[in-house]
Amino acid sequence: MTTTDLHRLTGAYALHALSDDESDAFERHLTACEACAQETLELRETAARLGAAVAARPASELRAQVLRRIATVRQETPGSPGPALPVRAGLRGRALSRWALAACLAAAAALGGTTVWQHQQAQEARDQARSAARAADEIAAVLAAPDARTRAAELTGGATGAVTVSLSQDRAVFAVSGMAAAPSGKVYQLWFDDGGVMRSAGLMTPGRSEQTVLMKGAVDGASGMGITVEPSGGSTRPTSAPVALMSFPS
């Protein structure tokens, strides 16, 4: 394995994607290569932010819903026969069962809309989970690319940011920590810097001080990136002075 090959293993090493032999060789290389040591540290920090970005916390009402349903649903052993009833009890039971059936049908009609709503909510949750998984896979592909390069910088208000670029993937990932919330009704928007002309690269998630974002669109030769504060929903071009500007790592 050549020195050039070792220089390209920073992303894979940070994500624990190397074999034992490759890890041993790369760790020996780190002791003599300050640039790779610094880049590996930055990629590990970015990977940690990525984990925090895709983590999902259950809804606060989930526990109460589960406990409420446990209290109202009776569990029976599958296939167990019910107790035998006397004739009169059986007749009375059949009469009561007709009332129970009518009540169940009425309840089903009343709750039909609720069932549809719950199904829609569950489908939306599944779609969001699939979307998050796809984004995580795309971010991981950029971070683990052999030619991935990272640059970190201090941002406005004490925040720290790191941008990772892979020319082979033609994509860029931006991770930030300690970002102050955008003003009410506003959102942070990312931009590719195409020789001084800003091209939208998507929106950051409002209200999150730590996040990792796959910048929207191809790098396509951009020399850097910027962040501006824009109206909710974003803008086609910057409407405010940038709160941060970063050049891409060479």
Phi, psi and chi 1 to 4 in degrees:
 res  aa     phi    psi   chi1   chi2   chi3   chi4
   1 MET       -  125.1 -174.7  177.3  -64.0      -
   2 THR   -81.9  166.4   66.5      -      -      -
   3 THR   -61.4  -37.8  -59.2      -      -      -
   4 THR   -59.8  -42.5  -58.6      -      -      -
   5 ASP   -61.4  -41.4  -67.6  -27.2      -      -
   6 LEU   -64.3  -37.7  -70.5  168.5      -      -
   7 HIS   -59.5  -25.3  -77.3  -47.6      -      -
   8 ARG   -90.8    3.1  -64.6  174.0  177.3  171.8
   9 LEU   -99.7    6.7  -64.8 -179.1      -      -
  10 THR   -59.7  -46.1   52.8      -      -      -
  11 GLY   -65.9  -45.4      -      -      -      -
  12 ALA   -64.5  -37.7      -      -      -      -
  13 TYR   -67.2  -41.3  179.7   78.6      -      -
  14 ALA   -62.6  -28.0      -      -      -      -
  15 LEU   -99.7   11.6  -66.3  177.7      -      -
  16 HIS    57.5   42.0  -52.8  -73.7      -      -
  17 ALA  -105.8   11.8      -      -      -      -
  18 LEU   -99.6  155.4  -62.4  179.3      -      -
  19 SER   -72.4  169.5   66.9      -      -      -
  20 ASP   -59.8  -43.3  -68.8  -19.0      -      -
  21 ASP   -65.1  -42.1  -69.5  -18.0      -      -
  22 GLU   -65.7  -39.9  -71.0  172.3  -30.5      -
  23 SER   -62.8  -43.3  -68.0      -      -      -
  24 ASP   -61.6  -44.6  -69.1  -18.4      -      -
  25 ALA   -65.3  -40.3      -      -      -      -
  26 PHE   -69.9  -37.7 -175.0   73.3      -      -
  27 GLU   -64.7  -35.7  -73.8  169.4   -3.4      -
  28 ARG   -65.4  -38.5  -70.8 -166.6  -64.2  -89.2
  29 HIS   -64.5  -36.7  170.6   70.2      -      -
  30 LEU   -62.3  -31.3  -75.6 -179.9      -      -
  31 THR   -66.4  -19.8   61.6      -      -      -
  32 ALA  -116.1   -1.6      -      -      -      -
  33 CYS  -124.5  100.4 -178.3      -      -      -
  34 GLU   -66.1  -36.7 -176.6  178.0  -11.1      -
  35 ALA   -63.1  -44.3      -      -      -      -
  36 CYS   -68.8  -36.2  -78.5      -      -      -
  37 ALA   -62.6  -43.5      -      -      -      -
  38 GLN   -66.5  -42.8  178.2   62.7   29.6      -
  39 GLU   -66.9  -37.6 -174.4  167.6  -64.6      -
  40 THR   -63.3  -42.4  -61.2      -      -      -
  41 LEU   -60.1  -44.9  176.4   61.9      -      -
  42 GLU   -66.2  -38.1  -67.5  171.6  -10.9      -
  43 LEU   -68.4  -36.2  -75.6  172.3      -      -
  44 ARG   -64.4  -40.8  -81.9  178.7  166.3  172.5
  45 GLU   -63.9  -39.8  -68.3  175.2  -10.3      -
  46 THR   -65.5  -41.5  -59.4      -      -      -
  47 ALA   -63.0  -37.4      -      -      -      -
  48 ALA   -64.9  -41.6      -      -      -      -
  49 ARG   -64.9  -35.3  -66.2 -169.9 -174.5  105.9
  50 LEU   -60.7  -44.1  169.1   61.8      -      -
  51 GLY   -59.8  -42.0      -      -      -      -
  52 ALA   -67.9  -32.4      -      -      -      -
  53 ALA   -69.9  -34.3      -      -      -      -
  54 VAL   -97.1   -2.6  -61.1      -      -      -
  55 ALA   -67.5  142.4      -      -      -      -
  56 ALA  -122.9  131.3      -      -      -      -
  57 ARG   -97.3  131.0  177.7  176.4  -64.1  176.8
  58 PRO   -58.4  151.4  -19.6   30.5      -      -
  59 ALA   -60.5  144.4      -      -      -      -
  60 SER   -62.5  -27.5   58.1      -      -      -
  61 GLU   -87.8   -1.3   65.2  -88.0   13.8      -
  62 LEU   -62.2  -44.8  179.1   60.7      -      -
  63 ARG   -61.4  -44.0 -178.6  174.8 -177.7  -85.5
  64 ALA   -63.5  -38.0      -      -      -      -
  65 GLN   -64.1  -43.8  -70.4  176.4   -6.6      -
  66 VAL   -64.0  -46.0  172.1      -      -      -
  67 LEU   -63.6  -37.0  -67.4  175.6      -      -
  68 ARG   -65.7  -40.9 -174.1  164.8   57.3 -110.4
  69 ARG   -71.4  -35.5  -68.8 -179.6 -177.6 -179.9
  70 ILE   -59.9  -38.9  -71.3  174.3      -      -
  71 ALA   -71.9  -18.4      -      -      -      -
  72 THR  -111.5   -6.2   57.6      -      -      -
  73 VAL  -110.4  120.8  176.5      -      -      -
  74 ARG   -90.4  130.9 -180.0 -180.0  176.9 -176.9
  75 GLN   -98.3  130.0 -177.4  173.0   -9.1      -
  76 GLU  -122.7  153.9  -63.7 -179.8   -4.9      -
  77 THR   -70.1  125.4  -56.3      -      -      -
  78 PRO   -57.8  133.2  -23.7   33.7      -      -
  79 GLY    83.2   -2.6      -      -      -      -
  80 SER   -77.9  129.2   59.9      -      -      -
  81 PRO   -74.3  149.4   28.0  -34.9      -      -
  82 GLY   -78.1  165.2      -      -      -      -
  83 PRO   -68.2  145.2   23.5  -32.6      -      -
  84 ALA   -68.1  143.3      -      -      -      -
  85 LEU  -112.9  145.0  -64.4  174.7      -      -
  86 PRO   -61.8  164.0  -20.1   30.9      -      -
  87 VAL   -57.5  -51.2  174.0      -      -      -
  88 ARG   -61.7  -41.9  -71.0 -174.4  177.9  179.7
  89 ALA   -63.3  -35.8      -      -      -      -
  90 GLY   -65.3  -42.8      -      -      -      -
  91 LEU   -62.4  -46.1  -67.3  173.7      -      -
  92 ARG   -62.9  -37.6 -175.4  168.7   62.5 -109.0
  93 GLY   -64.1  -40.1      -      -      -      -
  94 ARG   -65.8  -37.8  -76.3 -165.7  -68.3  -86.4
  95 ALA   -64.0  -45.4      -      -      -      -
  96 LEU   -64.1  -35.5  -70.8  173.8      -      -
  97 SER   -64.2  -32.8   67.9      -      -      -
  98 ARG   -65.2  -41.3  -74.0 -164.8  -66.8  -88.9
  99 TRP   -63.7  -40.7  -76.5  102.3      -      -
 100 ALA   -63.2  -40.3      -      -      -      -
 101 LEU   -63.3  -44.0  176.1   59.5      -      -
 102 ALA   -61.0  -41.9      -      -      -      -
 103 ALA   -64.2  -39.6      -      -      -      -
 104 CYS   -64.8  -40.7  -72.1      -      -      -
 105 LEU   -63.8  -41.8  -69.3  174.1      -      -
 106 ALA   -63.6  -42.7      -      -      -      -
 107 ALA   -64.2  -39.6      -      -      -      -
 108 ALA   -62.6  -40.5      -      -      -      -
 109 ALA   -64.3  -41.7      -      -      -      -
 110 ALA   -68.6  -35.2      -      -      -      -
 111 LEU   -94.1   -0.4  -65.5  175.3      -      -
 112 GLY   -56.1  -44.3      -      -      -      -
 113 GLY   -62.1  -37.9      -      -      -      -
 114 THR   -64.8  -40.8  -59.0      -      -      -
 115 THR   -62.0  -44.3  -58.2      -      -      -
 116 VAL   -61.2  -42.8  171.4      -      -      -
 117 TRP   -61.6  -44.0  176.3   82.0      -      -
 118 GLN   -62.6  -39.3  -70.1  176.0  -24.0      -
 119 HIS   -62.8  -43.1  175.3   75.1      -      -
 120 GLN   -63.2  -41.1  -69.0  172.5  -19.6      -
 121 GLN   -62.5  -42.8  -68.1  -68.7  100.7      -
 122 ALA   -64.4  -40.4      -      -      -      -
 123 GLN   -64.9  -41.5 -175.9   61.0   46.6      -
 124 GLU   -63.1  -39.5  -71.0  176.3    3.9      -
 125 ALA   -63.7  -41.9      -      -      -      -
 126 ARG   -64.2  -41.9  -74.1 -167.5  -68.4  -91.6
 127 ASP   -62.9  -41.6  -69.3  -16.4      -      -
 128 GLN   -64.5  -38.9  -69.4  174.3   -1.4      -
 129 ALA   -65.4  -42.5      -      -      -      -
 130 ARG   -64.1  -40.9  -77.4 -166.8  -70.1  -93.9
 131 SER   -63.6  -42.5  177.6      -      -      -
 132 ALA   -63.9  -38.4      -      -      -      -
 133 ALA   -66.0  -41.1      -      -      -      -
 134 ARG   -63.1  -43.7  -76.5 -165.5  -60.9  -89.8
 135 ALA   -62.5  -41.1      -      -      -      -
 136 ALA   -63.6  -40.3      -      -      -      -
 137 ASP   -63.8  -41.2  -71.3  -17.7      -      -
 138 GLU   -67.6  -40.3  -68.3  174.1  -21.7      -
 139 ILE   -64.3  -44.7  -70.1  172.7      -      -
 140 ALA   -61.4  -36.8      -      -      -      -
 141 ALA   -63.0  -39.1      -      -      -      -
 142 VAL   -67.9  -46.6  174.4      -      -      -
 143 LEU   -65.1  -32.8  -61.3 -179.1      -      -
 144 ALA   -92.2   -2.4      -      -      -      -
 145 ALA   -61.1  140.7      -      -      -      -
 146 PRO   -57.6  -29.8  -24.0   34.2      -      -
 147 ASP  -100.7   14.1   62.9  -19.0      -      -
 148 ALA   -63.7  133.7      -      -      -      -
 149 ARG  -130.2  141.5  -65.2  -69.5  179.8  -92.3
 150 THR  -124.2  142.4  -60.5      -      -      -
 151 ARG  -132.7  131.2  172.3  162.6  -68.7  166.1
 152 ALA  -110.3  153.7      -      -      -      -
 153 ALA  -157.4  155.0      -      -      -      -
 154 GLU   -81.2  135.2  -65.3  -70.3  -29.0      -
 155 LEU  -109.8  177.1  -53.4 -179.2      -      -
 156 THR   -59.5  139.4  -56.9      -      -      -
 157 GLY    77.7   17.1      -      -      -      -
 158 GLY    86.5    2.7      -      -      -      -
 159 ALA   -73.5  157.4      -      -      -      -
 160 THR  -122.4  138.9   57.6      -      -      -
 161 GLY  -130.9  154.6      -      -      -      -
 162 ALA  -141.8  132.1      -      -      -      -
 163 VAL  -116.4  132.0   59.7      -      -      -
 164 THR  -115.2  128.8  -59.9      -      -      -
 165 VAL  -122.5  135.3  179.1      -      -      -
 166 SER  -123.8  116.2  167.2      -      -      -
 167 LEU   -71.3  -32.0  -64.0 -177.9      -      -
 168 SER   -67.1  -35.8   63.0      -      -      -
 169 GLN   -83.9  -19.5  -62.7  -77.5  -32.9      -
 170 ASP    57.4   36.9 -157.8   19.6      -      -
 171 ARG  -135.3  162.8  -56.1  -58.8  -62.8  -87.0
 172 ALA  -136.7  146.0      -      -      -      -
 173 VAL  -122.5  133.1  169.9      -      -      -
 174 PHE  -116.9  128.5  176.9   66.5      -      -
 175 ALA  -121.2  140.1      -      -      -      -
 176 VAL  -138.4  148.9   66.5      -      -      -
 177 SER  -135.6  137.8  176.3      -      -      -
 178 GLY    76.4   25.9      -      -      -      -
 179 MET   -77.3  127.6 -166.7   77.9  166.4      -
 180 ALA   -68.7  150.2      -      -      -      -
 181 ALA   -65.3  143.2      -      -      -      -
 182 ALA   -68.9  154.5      -      -      -      -
 183 PRO   -57.4  158.8  -22.7   33.0      -      -
 184 SER   -55.8  132.7  177.6      -      -      -
 185 GLY    79.2    6.5      -      -      -      -
 186 LYS  -120.9  166.6  -58.5  -73.8 -174.0  177.4
 187 VAL  -147.1  149.7   66.4      -      -      -
 188 TYR   -80.2  132.6  -71.7  117.3      -      -
 189 GLN  -119.8  137.6 -174.5  163.1   -7.3      -
 190 LEU   -94.0  149.3  -57.4  175.0      -      -
 191 TRP  -138.7  141.6  -54.4   88.3      -      -
 192 PHE   -84.4  137.9  -75.5  113.7      -      -
 193 ASP   -97.4  101.3 -177.2   -3.4      -      -
 194 ASP   -95.5   78.7  -67.4  -32.9      -      -
 195 GLY    60.9   39.7      -      -      -      -
 196 GLY    96.0  -11.6      -      -      -      -
 197 VAL  -101.6  122.7  176.8      -      -      -
 198 MET   -86.6  132.0  -67.5  -60.7 -172.2      -
 199 ARG  -121.1  128.4  168.3  168.6   50.7   96.5
 200 SER   -58.8  136.9  178.3      -      -      -
 201 ALA  -124.1   21.2      -      -      -      -
 202 GLY   101.2  176.0      -      -      -      -
 203 LEU  -108.0  149.3  -54.6  177.4      -      -
 204 MET   -85.2  156.9  -63.3  177.1   64.5      -
 205 THR   -72.3  122.6  -56.4      -      -      -
 206 PRO   -62.7  143.8  -20.9   33.0      -      -
 207 GLY    78.4    7.3      -      -      -      -
 208 ARG  -113.3  119.7  -64.1 -176.1   61.0  174.9
 209 SER   -78.1  -22.7   62.1      -      -      -
 210 GLU  -125.6  126.1  -63.5 -171.3    8.5      -
 211 GLN  -161.8  158.0   54.5 -173.6  -68.4      -
 212 THR  -123.5  125.9  -59.4      -      -      -
 213 VAL  -125.2  130.3 -177.3      -      -      -
 214 LEU   -79.6  113.0  179.0   70.7      -      -
 215 MET   -63.3  134.3  -63.4 -178.6   68.0      -
 216 LYS   -75.2  125.0 -173.3  176.6  179.8  179.4
 217 GLY    99.4  171.2      -      -      -      -
 218 ALA   -80.9  150.9      -      -      -      -
 219 VAL   -62.2  -46.9  174.0      -      -      -
 220 ASP    50.9   44.3 -164.5   22.7      -      -
 221 GLY    82.2    5.5      -      -      -      -
 222 ALA   -60.8  145.5      -      -      -      -
 223 SER   -95.1  -12.3   59.4      -      -      -
 224 GLY  -174.7 -165.9      -      -      -      -
 225 MET  -145.1  163.1   60.0  164.7  -70.3      -
 226 GLY  -142.8  164.4      -      -      -      -
 227 ILE  -131.0  130.2  -52.5  172.7      -      -
 228 THR  -128.5  165.2   60.9      -      -      -
 229 VAL   -98.7  121.2  176.9      -      -      -
 230 GLU  -126.9  163.0  -58.6  -63.4  -27.7      -
 231 PRO   -59.0  153.3  -22.4   32.9      -      -
 232 SER   -52.7  130.2  179.8      -      -      -
 233 GLY   101.1  -15.9      -      -      -      -
 234 GLY    88.2  173.5      -      -      -      -
 235 SER  -131.0  159.1  -55.9      -      -      -
 236 THR   -78.8  -21.6   56.5      -      -      -
 237 ARG  -148.8  154.9   58.3  178.7   58.4   87.9
 238 PRO   -57.6  138.0  -24.5   34.9      -      -
 239 THR  -115.5    3.7   62.6      -      -      -
 240 SER  -143.9  163.7   66.0      -      -      -
 241 ALA   -65.9  144.2      -      -      -      -
 242 PRO   -64.5  139.7   21.4  -31.3      -      -
 243 VAL   -88.1  -12.1  -63.6      -      -      -
 244 ALA  -159.0  144.0      -      -      -      -
 245 LEU  -134.2  132.8  -69.7  172.0      -      -
 246 MET  -137.3  135.1  -65.4  176.6   62.8      -
 247 SER   -84.7  148.5   58.5      -      -      -
 248 PHE   -75.3  147.8  -75.7  159.3      -      -
 249 PRO   -65.2  143.5   23.0  -33.1      -      -
 250 SER   -83.7      -   55.5      -      -      -
